[in-house]
Amino acid sequence: MPRKPRLALAHHPHHIVQRSHSQQAIFTTDADRVSYLATLQEFRRALSLKVYAYCLMDDHIHLVVDPGDDATGISLLMKRLAGRHTRRVNLLQERRGTAWEGRFMCSPIEADRYLLACISFVELNPVRAQLVAQPEEYAWSSYRARAGIVDCEWIDLDPCYLALAEIPELRRERYREFIRKGIRPHELKFIRNAVRRNEPTASAAFVMALGGRDGCEHV
């Protein structure tokens, strides 16, 4: 059966997941994670992308990225992230071959309806995996930056986050409260299934409108 193409949309956020080959750990040290994030920052600038959220787990990663004008920037970003990190892993572990599954998963997000829920899904991943009790305890996600616990100049603030409040401290407080409420079970299932199937995290009306939308790319 042919693989279902991944859809990417200019000027829309996307939930991206990439898993390691055979569920092997791809981040075994903090230096591995620092290196991956440095590459993400580098190509965020080079490709003029916006990075709204991330989470690095031992055997997979989550990103929420807006490609801006050029939807193909998503595939270029993931190619560079995967390639550079594979070279690092192979050099340090004296091995060959890919560190990742063959394809990343990608789900365009209907921002007004699902963006904050998708970011919550990403940043609460370590809590669901029972690695930490609270998201602020996990050092390798965007939560602490978005919640105002640490400074991070390169994380972009999405329009839905900015709409929480005009005053930055009140905005961060409201965001922390939003995350504390967690994700409703039906939203959790919907977001998980959408990205696994490379389908939009969106309403039926949004999906129908894609039929005549310019700026769509299959990546």
Secondary structure, DSSP 8 states (H G I E B T S, - for coil): ------EEETTS-EEEEEEBGGG--S--SHHHHHHHHHHHHHHHHHTT-EEEEEEE-SSEEEEEEE-TT-TTHHHHHHHHHHHHHHHHHHHHHT--S-SB-S--EEEEB-HHHHHHHHHHHHHTHHHHTTS-SSGGG-TTBSHHHHTTSS--TTS---HHHHTT-SSHHHHHHHHHHHHHH---HHHHHHHHHHHHTT--BS-HHHHHHGGG-TTEEE-
